[in-house]
Amino acid sequence: LVPCVLAFWSWEDLSRSLAEWLTDSSAMGKAVDGNKFASDLLRPTITGVVVPVISIALATLVSTTVNVLRARQVDLRALINKEA
């Protein structure tokens, strides 16, 4: 319990100091292309393909979940009416 509480209270300071150390020591590397790779390739891919696919997948999951829950409710209602 003590390590969990200690980690919770010190996480913000630890993450901030680690980020500053990585930035200062150039351990993460620096973009030499002026972030052109991200703007030319990654952003159009994410906004053009990834986001619609994820939204369709999540909508399908939500639809299936609602359908299953509705079917359970109808079955339960039928069983209650049958018993009464």
N, C-alpha and C positions, 0 to 999 in steps of 0.2 A: 504493500500500500504506500509506503514511504517513497519508493522510487517513482511510482506513478504520479504522486502529488508533486514531487520535486521536478520531474520532467514537465508537468503541466505548467508550473510557475516559471520555469526557466526557458521554455521553448522560444518565446519571442526574442529574448536577448541573444540566445544561442544562434538562432537563424539569422538575425540581423548581423551579428558579428561574423558569422561564416560567409554571408553574402558580401560584406565589406572586404573580408580577407581575400576571397576569390576575385573580386574586382581589382583590388590593389595589386595582387601578385600575378595578375594576368593568367591565372590557371585555367580559366575558361576559354581563353582565346579571344581574339578581336575580329570583328567582321571587316575584311579588307575591301569588300565590294560595296560598302555603304548600305548594307541590308538589301541589296538588289535581289538576291536569291529568294528571300522571304516575300518580297513584294511582287516579284515576277512569276514565281512558281507556286509557292505555298499558299498564298492568300487566294488566288483564283481557284486552286484545287479545292481548298477547304470550303469556300463559299459556293463553288459551282457543283461539287460532287458530294462531298462529305456531309454537309449539313442537310441536304435533301434526303440522302439515304438514311441518315440517323433519324430524321423526323418521320419518314415512312415506317422505319422499323419500330420506333416507339409508338406511333399511332396504331400499328398492327397489334402490338402487345397490349395496348390499352383496350382496343376493340375486342380482342380475344378474351381479356380478363372480364370486361363488362358482359360479354356474351355468356361466359361460363357462370358468372354470378347470377345473371338473370335466369339461366336455365335451372340453377339450383333453387332459386326462389320459386319458380313455377312448379318444380317437382315437390318442394316442401309444401307449397300451398295445396297441391293436388292431394298429397298424403294427409294433410290436416282435414281437408274436405271429405276425404274417403273415410277417415276415422270418425268424424262427427256424423 
